[in-house]
Amino acid sequence: MIQSALSPRKKLFRSLASPDTCIDCESNLLAILKKHPCWAVLVFSIQDHYLFTNLYGDALVRDLEEELVKNLLDAAREETGLEETYCFQPNTGEMLLLWPGTLALMSRLPDTTYAIKLKARSTLKHLMLQKTGREVELVVGHAALVLDQGADIEREFLLTVREARRSAMTRTDLSQLELSST
């Protein structure tokens, strides 16, 4: 089951792309992933999320998370030109951002990821400075999900999320991004 591997304490993903509803992750996420053979999978985490929760409370953190989702979706759509972009929250303080693509688009994934991070962080930074006097930092990782014919979508997705989380633990070499050469 996808859900148990992503967040064992919850039965449902909270889809902040449509904040008024909770969606059944297994049926909806699998249905979404079946639409295309190639997906960008980005993991965004609010650094020191637990500290913000302890210092400022759940209400402020929920506002921060909702603002992050809105900013991630807007930035991803602007960077990719794709409306078909999804954002899920598997854990508090963590967002999964997904959009379909081609292998050619996936080659630009580090640049696109960094651009989305900069745009989302800019708005969040302003919000947090206004409400708390503190800045917020985002940790981001990315991976491409390529589904071969007959692939176990659930397993491949979980492996891709793990790869994206692992990439979030390494520093981005900004000199390797095309953004830095323009």
C-alpha positions in Angstrom: 0.0 0.0 0.0 1.3 3.4 -0.9 0.0 5.2 2.2 1.6 2.9 4.7 5.1 3.5 3.2 4.7 7.3 3.0 2.9 8.0 6.3 1.9 5.1 8.5 0.1 7.3 11.0 -2.5 8.5 8.4 -5.0 6.7 6.3 -5.5 9.6 3.9 -3.2 12.0 2.2 -4.4 15.6 2.6 -4.5 17.1 -0.9 -3.8 20.8 -0.4 -4.3 21.3 -4.1 -8.0 21.3 -3.2 -7.9 22.2 0.5 -11.5 21.4 1.3 -11.2 17.7 0.6 -9.2 14.8 1.6 -8.5 12.3 -1.1 -8.0 8.6 -0.9 -4.3 8.5 -1.9 -4.2 5.0 -3.2 -7.0 5.3 -5.7 -6.4 8.9 -6.8 -2.7 9.0 -6.8 -2.4 5.7 -8.6 -5.0 7.0 -11.1 -3.0 10.2 -11.6 0.3 8.3 -12.1 -1.3 5.9 -14.7 -2.0 8.9 -17.0 1.6 9.3 -18.0 4.8 7.2 -18.2 7.1 9.9 -16.9 6.7 12.2 -13.9 8.8 14.8 -12.1 8.6 14.1 -8.3 9.8 16.9 -6.0 9.9 16.8 -2.2 9.7 20.1 -0.4 10.2 20.2 3.4 10.0 23.2 5.7 13.3 23.2 7.5 12.8 23.2 11.3 9.1 22.6 10.9 8.9 21.1 14.4 10.5 24.3 15.8 7.9 26.5 14.1 5.1 24.3 15.4 6.4 24.4 19.0 7.1 28.2 18.9 4.2 29.5 17.0 1.5 26.8 17.1 -0.4 24.7 14.6 -2.5 27.5 13.2 0.5 29.5 11.9 2.1 26.3 10.5 -1.1 25.3 8.7 -1.2 28.8 7.2 2.5 28.4 6.2 1.8 25.0 4.6 -1.2 26.2 2.7 0.7 29.2 1.4 3.6 26.8 0.4 1.3 24.6 -1.6 -0.3 27.5 -3.4 3.2 28.9 -4.2 4.6 25.5 -5.3 1.7 25.0 -7.6 1.9 28.5 -9.1 5.7 28.3 -9.5 5.6 24.8 -11.0 2.9 25.8 -13.5 4.9 28.9 -14.4 8.2 27.1 -14.8 6.8 24.1 -16.7 3.9 25.6 -18.6 1.8 22.7 -17.4 -1.6 23.0 -15.7 -1.5 19.3 -14.8 0.5 19.8 -11.6 -0.3 18.1 -8.3 0.7 18.7 -4.7 0.2 16.3 -1.8 1.1 16.5 1.8 2.3 13.1 3.0 3.6 14.5 6.3 3.3 17.8 8.1 5.9 20.1 6.8 6.5 18.0 3.7 5.0 18.4 0.2 5.2 16.2 -2.9 4.9 18.1 -6.1 4.3 16.1 -9.3 3.9 16.9 -12.9 4.1 14.8 -16.1 6.8 15.2 -18.6 9.2 13.7 -21.1 12.7 12.5 -20.6 13.9 15.7 -22.3 12.0 17.8 -19.7 13.4 15.6 -16.9 17.0 16.5 -17.9 16.2 20.1 -16.8 14.7 18.9 -13.5 17.5 20.3 -11.3 17.1 23.8 -12.8 13.3 23.7 -12.6 13.4 22.5 -9.0 15.8 25.3 -8.0 13.7 27.9 -9.8 10.5 26.7 -8.0 12.3 26.6 -4.7 13.4 30.3 -5.1 10.0 31.5 -6.0 8.2 29.6 -3.2 10.8 30.6 -0.6 10.5 34.3 -1.5 6.8 34.4 -0.7 7.1 32.3 2.4 10.1 34.3 3.6 8.0 37.4 3.5 5.0 35.8 5.3 7.2 34.4 8.1 9.1 37.6 8.6 5.8 39.5 8.8 4.3 37.0 11.3 7.3 35.8 13.4 10.3 37.9 12.5 12.0 34.7 11.4 12.9 33.4 8.0 11.9 30.0 6.7 14.1 27.7 4.6 13.0 25.0 2.3 14.8 21.8 1.7 14.1 20.3 -1.7 14.9 17.1 -3.6 13.9 15.8 -6.9 13.8 12.6 -9.0 12.2 11.4 -12.2 9.6 8.6 -12.2 9.8 6.7 -15.4 7.2 3.9 -15.7 7.9 1.1 -18.1 5.1 -1.0 -19.5 3.8 -3.4 -16.8 5.8 -1.6 -14.0 4.6 -1.9 -10.4 3.5 1.8 -10.2 3.2 1.8 -6.4 6.7 0.4 -5.9 8.3 2.6 -8.5 6.6 5.7 -7.0 7.9 4.9 -3.5 11.4 4.3 -4.8 11.3 7.6 -6.6 10.0 9.5 -3.5 12.9 7.9 -1.5 15.3 9.0 -4.2 13.9 12.6 -4.1 14.2 12.6 -0.3 17.7 11.4 -0.5 18.6 14.1 -3.0 17.2 16.7 -0.6 19.9 15.7 1.9 22.7 16.7 -0.6 23.6 20.3 -1.4 22.8 21.5 -4.9 25.9 22.5 -6.8 24.7 25.8 -8.2 27.5 25.9 -10.7 26.0 22.9 -12.5 22.6 24.6 -13.0 21.9 26.3 -16.3 20.3 29.2 -14.3 23.8 30.2 -13.0 25.2 30.5 -16.5 22.5 32.9 -17.8 
